[in-house]
Amino acid sequence: MKVPMKTATSLSLRLIYSLLLAAAPFTALAQATFTKIRTGPVVNNAANSLGVAWVDFDNNGSLDLYVSANQDAGNLLYRNDGNGMFTQLTTGPLVNAGAGSFSTSWADLDNDGRIDVFIGRRPGPGLLFRQQADGTFIRSTLATGSCLGVAWADYDNDGFVDLLVADGAQNILWHNDGKGGLVAVRSTPIVTAPDATAIAWADYNNDGHIDVFVATVGAGNSRLYRNDGRGAFTQITSGQLAQRSTFVSAAAWGDYDNDGFPDLFLARGTFDSSQPLPSFLFHNNGDGTFTQVETSPFTDDMGAGAPGCAWGDFDNDGWLDLIVTAFGGPNRLYHNNGDGTFSRVLSGSIATDIGNSSPCAWGDYDRDGFLDLFIANSTSGGGDSNDFLYHNDGNSNAWITVKCVGTVSNRSAIGAKVRVKATIGGKTFWQLREINTGDGWDGNPLEAHFGLGGATNIETLRIEWPSATVQEFQNVAAKQFLTVIEPAHLLVTTSNGIPQFSLQGGRGLQYEVQTSTDLAAWSVLSTLTITNSSGTIVITDTNALTSDRRFHRAVLR
């Protein structure tokens, strides 16, 4: 017997009202400019910075900054003071982890509302720190061995984040047992990828199971693994992505053409500017295959090795832009032209500063709605060894930032897909952001930022949770920070073999129950008015028996 695999929930009236606040009109579509920050601890520490993450570790609403550094002085933790300034924290286990720290990845391991962190070290072992109720961190034992790239993801959708560790030889997948423990899984093909350095999770085929790209820094090809569900993975061995992915130092997923499927950028390099390599952009065709974008500036800009990359809509025009770092050369900022092409930004300090740059990350640290940029620098070799921080001066374009809090899904909402539909420049289209931790080196904040151009509101905001619940909001005001808490799981029962579920609302309210198989085309199942004192109506859908995937939503009339 088949039952509905996914369901969409109705909205609470309180939340609807909070989303219908008026917003001032925005019309400009100009590029934003950046100001290089020259004072403060973030840019005045000569550290061998190798991994970076924007993370709100103290849960006060402002993004803090963590930098893993391969140095005796330890790692760097900067607390955001909320006024555009940072304070460096010099005590505690996160900063006194000793030499050898390479990568970092943050997530709420035990769903207690306090974010935890894993630090990859070479030589090992990696370090797992759990945050306590008082905000301190305590190390937990995890026999990882040597670590390079690390990244959290809930690969089996059980509501708890798991951890994949790349160590250059034998990877380790750590399954979260839901009781605070991590158990090594060795009977899976993703642990066999050789010379692995970076890990990037994303649901590239939109089937609800998060897939993983494991980057290889050597002459062998990197590997894409499709998640088949129930903990099983299949290596994709055919196609351009499987055959053209050698010497990959960093990887980043992003839907640059707004077609609803995440594309993949591969930064390539050997940390030696005398051996330049072109970076590659692979377009997701939407059918499980990828095509390399041949006509792009990425294939021509080979002045230095490219250790890091990150997507972000820096000018809030509705199209993802790209930063690619360079080791011993100028970093490269590419503006998305909105027609499938990119233009390299040649002016400004981002384009002209030279350092031994490695990982990078976008994050709106001053909460003005525009993405700022941090670039880590290494002390090895020549060039500027201080890290770079660039403040985005913004423009008049609109934006929205959405933080998702899982209740049935993992608390960090890793794997949740946030989509917004808005009219920008006279065109109505969807944008996609998938919550993830980056590739272990270039650490994304666990939130979804969207540029909205001249739009004054979002027509539809949709969240596709890893639990399979789909939440939709209509007519959402622009220019706000929005926190959305996942609703309770909709309980589906059966009566005489027919799936049914309950709708609860206010007495006298009328709902139109709609169904869909693709979240695009909806049809009316029934129109119901709540008349009883309990406010509950039982809904039956006999057609669900003939569909392997069926969505339901209730629209208030």
C-alpha positions in Angstrom: 0.0 0.0 0.0 1.3 3.4 -0.9 0.8 6.4 1.4 1.7 10.1 0.8 5.4 10.5 1.1 5.4 14.2 1.6 3.0 16.7 3.0 2.6 20.4 3.1 1.4 22.1 6.3 -1.0 24.9 6.7 0.1 28.2 8.4 -0.7 29.4 11.8 -2.5 32.8 11.7 0.0 34.3 14.1 2.9 33.6 11.7 1.0 34.8 8.7 0.4 38.2 10.3 4.0 38.5 11.2 5.0 38.0 7.6 2.7 40.6 6.1 4.5 43.7 7.3 4.9 46.4 4.8 8.2 47.0 3.2 9.6 50.2 1.5 10.0 49.9 -2.3 13.4 49.0 -3.8 14.2 49.6 -7.4 17.9 49.8 -7.9 19.9 46.9 -9.4 23.4 48.4 -9.1 26.3 46.3 -8.0 27.4 46.6 -4.4 30.9 47.8 -3.4 33.2 46.6 -0.7 35.3 48.3 2.0 38.4 46.5 3.2 38.5 46.3 7.0 41.9 47.4 8.2 41.5 47.5 12.0 40.5 45.0 14.6 41.7 41.5 15.5 40.2 39.7 12.6 42.5 41.3 10.1 45.6 41.8 12.3 46.5 38.2 13.2 49.3 36.7 11.1 48.0 33.1 11.3 48.4 30.1 9.1 44.6 30.1 8.4 43.3 27.0 6.7 39.6 26.7 7.5 36.9 29.2 8.1 33.2 29.2 9.3 30.7 31.9 9.9 28.6 30.6 12.9 26.4 32.0 15.6 28.0 29.9 18.3 26.5 31.9 21.2 23.0 32.0 19.6 22.6 35.7 20.0 21.6 36.4 16.3 24.9 37.7 15.1 27.4 35.7 13.1 30.7 35.0 14.8 33.8 33.8 13.0 35.9 30.7 13.6 39.3 30.1 11.8 41.2 26.9 12.1 44.9 27.5 11.9 47.8 25.1 11.5 50.0 26.8 14.1 51.2 26.3 17.7 49.3 29.4 18.8 46.0 27.6 18.1 42.8 28.5 16.4 41.0 31.9 16.2 37.6 32.6 17.5 36.1 36.0 17.1 32.9 36.9 18.9 30.6 39.3 17.1 29.9 42.3 19.4 26.8 43.2 17.4 28.1 46.7 16.4 30.2 45.7 13.5 33.2 44.9 15.7 34.7 41.6 16.9 36.4 40.5 20.1 39.0 37.7 19.9 38.5 35.0 22.5 41.9 33.7 23.6 40.9 31.0 26.2 39.0 27.8 26.0 39.5 24.5 24.2 38.4 25.7 20.7 41.3 28.1 20.5 43.8 26.0 22.4 43.5 23.0 20.3 47.2 22.9 19.4 48.9 22.8 16.0 47.6 20.9 13.0 44.1 22.2 12.7 43.0 22.2 9.1 39.2 22.2 8.6 36.1 23.0 10.6 32.4 22.2 10.5 29.6 23.2 12.8 26.2 21.7 13.6 23.9 20.8 16.5 25.0 17.2 17.0 22.5 16.3 19.7 19.6 18.6 18.8 19.8 20.4 22.2 19.7 23.9 20.6 23.5 24.5 21.2 25.8 24.2 18.2 28.7 21.9 18.3 31.9 21.7 16.2 34.3 19.2 14.7 37.8 20.3 13.9 39.8 18.3 11.3 43.5 18.0 12.1 46.5 16.7 10.3 48.1 14.7 11.8 45.1 13.6 13.8 43.1 13.0 15.6 40.2 15.3 14.7 38.5 17.0 17.6 34.8 17.0 18.5 33.6 19.6 20.9 30.1 19.7 22.4 28.7 22.9 23.6 27.3 22.9 27.2 24.4 24.8 28.7 26.7 27.5 30.0 28.2 28.1 26.6 31.5 26.3 27.2 32.8 23.5 25.0 33.9 20.0 26.2 35.9 17.7 24.0 34.4 14.3 23.2 36.5 11.3 22.1 36.3 10.3 18.5 39.0 8.1 16.9 39.2 9.7 13.5 42.8 9.6 12.7 44.2 12.3 10.3 41.6 14.6 8.8 41.3 17.0 5.9 37.8 18.1 4.8 34.9 17.5 7.2 31.2 18.2 6.8 27.9 17.4 8.7 24.8 16.2 7.0 21.8 14.0 7.9 22.3 11.4 5.1 19.6 9.0 6.3 17.0 11.6 7.3 16.6 10.3 10.8 16.6 13.8 12.4 20.3 13.7 13.5 23.3 15.1 11.7 26.0 12.6 10.7 29.7 13.4 9.9 31.9 12.6 6.9 35.6 12.9 7.4 38.1 12.9 4.5 41.6 12.0 5.5 43.4 11.7 2.2 43.5 7.9 2.3 40.5 6.2 4.0 37.4 8.3 4.6 35.2 7.7 7.6 31.4 8.2 7.8 30.2 8.7 11.3 26.5 7.8 11.9 24.7 9.7 14.6 23.0 7.1 16.8 20.5 9.7 18.2 21.8 9.2 21.7 24.8 11.6 21.4 27.1 9.0 20.0 28.8 8.7 16.6 29.4 5.2 15.1 31.8 4.5 12.2 30.2 3.2 9.0 32.7 1.5 6.8 30.5 -0.5 4.5 29.7 2.3 2.1 31.4 3.4 -1.1 31.9 7.0 0.0 34.7 5.9 2.4 36.9 4.6 -0.4 37.5 7.8 -2.4 41.3 8.2 -2.4 43.2 11.5 -1.9 40.0 13.2 -0.6 40.3 16.7 0.6 36.9 18.4 0.6 33.4 17.3 1.1 30.3 19.0 -0.3 26.8 17.7 0.5 23.7 18.7 -1.6 20.5 17.0 -2.9 21.5 17.5 -6.6 18.6 15.4 -8.0 15.9 16.8 -5.7 14.7 13.4 -4.5 14.8 14.3 -0.8 18.1 12.4 -0.1 21.2 14.4 0.3 24.0 13.4 -2.0 27.8 14.1 -1.6 30.7 15.2 -3.8 34.1 14.1 -2.5 36.9 16.2 -4.0 40.2 14.7 -4.8 43.4 16.8 -4.9 45.4 14.2 -6.8 45.5 13.1 -10.4 42.5 10.8 -10.0 39.0 12.1 -10.6 36.8 13.3 -7.7 33.7 11.3 -7.0 30.0 12.1 -6.9 27.8 9.7 -4.8 24.1 9.6 -5.3 22.1 8.9 -2.1 19.7 6.1 -2.8 18.0 6.3 0.6 18.2 3.9 3.6 21.9 4.7 3.9 22.9 3.4 0.5 25.1 5.4 -2.0 26.0 4.8 -5.6 29.1 6.3 -7.2 28.3 8.1 -10.5 31.0 6.9 -12.9 29.7 8.3 -16.3 29.4 11.8 -17.6 31.6 14.9 -17.7 31.7 15.5 -13.9 33.0 12.0 -13.3 35.7 12.4 -15.9 36.9 16.0 -15.6 37.4 16.5 -11.9 41.1 16.1 -11.0 43.1 18.3 -8.7 40.1 19.7 -6.9 40.9 21.7 -3.8 37.4 23.1 -3.0 33.8 22.5 -4.2 30.7 24.6 -3.8 27.0 23.9 -4.8 24.8 26.7 -5.9 21.9 27.2 -8.3 23.5 30.0 -10.4 20.8 29.9 -13.2 17.8 29.7 -10.9 16.4 26.5 -12.6 15.8 24.8 -9.2 18.7 22.4 -9.3 22.1 23.0 -7.6 25.1 23.4 -9.9 28.7 22.6 -8.9 31.8 24.7 -9.0 35.2 23.1 -8.6 38.2 25.2 -7.6 41.3 23.5 -8.9 44.9 24.0 -8.0 48.1 22.6 -6.6 49.0 25.5 -4.3 51.6 26.4 -6.9 51.0 29.3 -9.2 53.7 28.0 -11.6 51.3 25.1 -12.4 48.0 26.9 -13.1 44.9 24.9 -13.6 41.5 26.1 -14.8 38.5 25.9 -12.5 35.4 24.2 -13.7 31.7 25.0 -13.5 29.3 22.1 -14.0 25.6 22.9 -14.9 23.0 20.5 -13.4 20.8 19.4 -16.3 18.0 18.4 -13.9 18.1 14.8 -15.1 20.9 13.5 -12.9 23.7 14.6 -15.3 26.0 17.6 -15.5 27.5 19.5 -18.4 30.7 21.5 -18.1 30.2 25.2 -18.9 32.9 25.7 -21.5 32.3 29.4 -22.3 33.1 31.0 -18.9 35.9 33.1 -17.5 36.8 30.4 -15.0 38.5 28.3 -17.7 40.8 31.3 -18.6 41.7 32.7 -15.2 44.6 30.4 -14.4 47.0 32.9 -12.7 47.3 31.0 -9.5 46.1 27.9 -7.7 42.5 28.1 -6.4 42.2 26.8 -2.9 38.8 28.1 -2.0 35.4 29.1 -3.5 32.0 30.2 -2.3 28.6 31.3 -3.9 26.8 34.4 -2.6 24.5 37.1 -4.1 26.7 40.0 -3.1 24.7 42.7 -4.9 21.2 41.2 -4.0 20.1 41.2 -7.6 18.6 37.6 -7.4 21.5 35.8 -9.0 24.3 33.9 -7.2 27.8 35.4 -7.7 31.1 33.6 -7.0 34.4 34.2 -5.2 37.4 32.1 -6.0 40.6 32.6 -4.0 44.1 32.4 -5.3 47.3 31.3 -3.6 49.9 33.9 -4.4 47.8 35.9 -6.8 44.8 38.2 -6.8 41.5 36.7 -5.7 38.7 36.5 -8.3 35.2 37.8 -7.9 32.7 36.9 -10.6 29.4 38.8 -11.0 26.5 36.7 -12.3 25.0 38.5 -15.3 21.7 36.7 -15.0 21.8 35.2 -18.4 24.0 32.2 -17.7 27.3 34.2 -18.0 29.7 35.7 -15.5 31.9 38.8 -15.6 35.0 39.1 -13.5 35.1 42.2 -11.2 38.4 43.9 -11.9 38.2 46.9 -9.6 38.2 47.2 -5.8 40.4 45.7 -3.1 38.9 42.2 -3.5 40.2 42.1 -7.0 43.6 43.6 -6.4 44.7 42.3 -3.0 47.3 39.6 -3.1 47.9 37.0 -0.4 48.4 33.3 0.1 44.6 33.0 0.2 42.9 29.7 0.9 39.3 29.2 2.1 36.7 31.9 2.0 33.1 32.4 3.2 30.2 34.9 2.7 28.3 36.1 5.8 26.3 39.1 6.8 28.1 39.9 10.0 26.6 43.4 10.6 23.0 42.3 9.7 22.4 45.0 7.1 21.1 42.4 4.5 24.2 42.3 2.4 26.8 39.6 2.4 30.3 40.4 3.6 33.3 38.4 2.7 36.1 36.7 4.8 39.2 35.3 3.1 41.7 33.3 5.0 45.4 33.6 4.3 48.3 31.3 5.0 51.7 32.3 6.4 53.6 29.9 4.1 55.4 31.5 1.2 55.3 35.2 0.3 52.4 37.7 0.3 50.2 39.1 2.9 49.7 36.6 5.8 46.9 38.6 7.6 43.4 37.5 6.8 41.1 39.7 4.7 37.7 41.0 5.8 35.6 43.0 3.3 32.4 44.9 4.4 29.7 45.0 1.8 28.5 48.6 1.4 25.3 47.5 -0.2 22.9 49.2 -2.5 19.1 49.8 -2.6 18.2 46.2 -3.6 15.9 44.1 -1.3 16.8 40.9 0.4 15.6 38.3 2.9 17.6 36.0 5.2 15.8 32.8 6.5 17.0 30.8 9.5 15.4 27.4 9.7 15.1 25.5 13.1 14.3 21.8 12.8 12.1 20.0 15.2 11.4 16.7 13.4 14.4 17.3 11.1 17.9 17.9 12.6 17.9 21.1 14.6 20.4 22.8 12.3 18.1 22.2 9.4 21.0 20.9 7.3 19.6 19.6 4.0 16.5 21.9 4.1 15.8 23.6 0.8 14.5 27.1 1.0 12.9 28.5 -2.2 11.6 32.0 -2.8 9.5 33.2 -5.7 9.6 36.9 -6.5 9.3 39.3 -9.5 12.7 41.0 -10.1 13.3 43.2 -13.1 9.9 42.3 -14.6 10.6 38.6 -14.4 9.1 36.2 -12.0 11.3 33.3 -11.0 12.3 31.0 -8.1 15.6 30.9 -6.3 17.0 28.0 -4.3 19.3 27.8 -1.3 20.1 24.5 0.5 21.3 24.7 4.1 24.7 23.2 4.3 28.0 23.6 6.1 30.2 24.1 3.1 33.0 21.7 2.1 34.8 21.7 5.4 37.1 24.5 4.5 34.8 27.2 3.2 32.2 27.3 6.0 28.7 28.6 5.2 26.5 30.1 7.9 23.5 27.9 8.5 20.9 30.3 7.0 19.6 31.1 3.6 20.2 34.6 2.1 18.4 35.8 -1.0 18.8 39.0 -3.0 15.5 40.3 -4.3 16.4 43.2 -6.5 13.5 45.7 -6.8 10.9 43.3 -5.4 8.9 44.6 -2.4 7.7 41.2 -1.4 8.1 37.5 -1.9 5.1 35.9 -3.6 5.9 32.4 -2.1 8.5 31.3 0.4 8.8 27.5 0.6 10.8 25.3 2.9 11.3 21.6 2.0 12.4 20.1 5.3 14.5 16.9 5.4 11.6 15.3 7.3 9.6 15.6 4.0 7.3 18.3 5.4 6.9 21.2 3.1 6.0 24.6 4.5 4.7 27.5 2.4 4.2 31.2 3.2 2.5 33.7 0.9 3.1 37.5 0.4 6.2 37.7 2.6 7.7 41.2 3.1 11.2 41.8 1.9 14.1 43.1 3.9 13.8 41.1 7.0 15.5 38.3 9.0 13.0 35.5 9.4 13.2 32.5 11.7 11.0 29.6 10.7 10.4 26.7 13.1 9.5 23.3 11.6 6.0 22.3 12.4 5.2 19.0 14.0 5.2 16.0 11.7 1.8 15.5 10.0 0.5 12.1 11.2 -0.9 10.0 8.3 -3.2 7.1 9.3 -5.3 4.7 7.3 -9.0 3.8 7.3 -9.9 0.7 5.4 -6.6 1.0 3.6 -7.2 4.7 2.6 -4.7 7.3 3.8 -6.2 10.1 5.9 -4.9 13.0 8.0 -6.3 15.8 10.2 -6.5 19.5 9.6 -6.8 21.7 12.6 -7.8 25.4 12.5 -10.2 27.9 13.9 -14.0 27.2 14.0 -15.8 28.8 11.1 -12.7 29.0 8.9 -12.8 27.6 5.4 -9.9 25.8 3.8 -9.2 24.6 0.3 -7.2 21.4 0.4 -5.0 21.0 -2.6 -2.8 18.2 -3.9 0.3 18.0 -6.1 3.0 15.5 -7.2 5.7 18.1 -8.1 5.0 21.2 -5.9 4.4 23.1 -9.1 0.9 22.2 -10.4 -1.8 22.0 -7.7 -5.4 20.7 -7.9 -8.3 21.1 -5.5 -9.1 18.0 -3.5 -11.9 19.5 -1.4 -13.1 22.7 0.2 -13.9 22.4 3.9 -15.3 24.6 6.7 -14.5 23.8 10.3 -17.7 23.7 12.3 -16.9 21.6 15.4 -15.6 22.9 18.6 -12.3 20.9 18.4 -11.4 22.7 15.2 -10.4 19.4 13.5 -11.4 17.9 10.2 -10.3 14.5 8.9 -9.2 14.6 5.2 -9.2 11.5 3.0 -7.3 11.2 -0.3 -8.0 8.0 -2.2 -5.8 9.0 -5.1 -2.8 8.8 -2.8 -2.8 5.0 -3.3 -1.7 5.4 -6.9 1.1 7.9 -6.4 4.5 7.3 -5.0 4.9 11.0 -4.1 2.0 13.3 -3.2 1.9 16.6 -1.5 -1.0 18.2 0.3 -1.6 21.7 1.4 -4.4 23.6 3.1 -5.1 27.2 1.9 -7.1 29.5 4.1 -10.0 31.1 2.2 
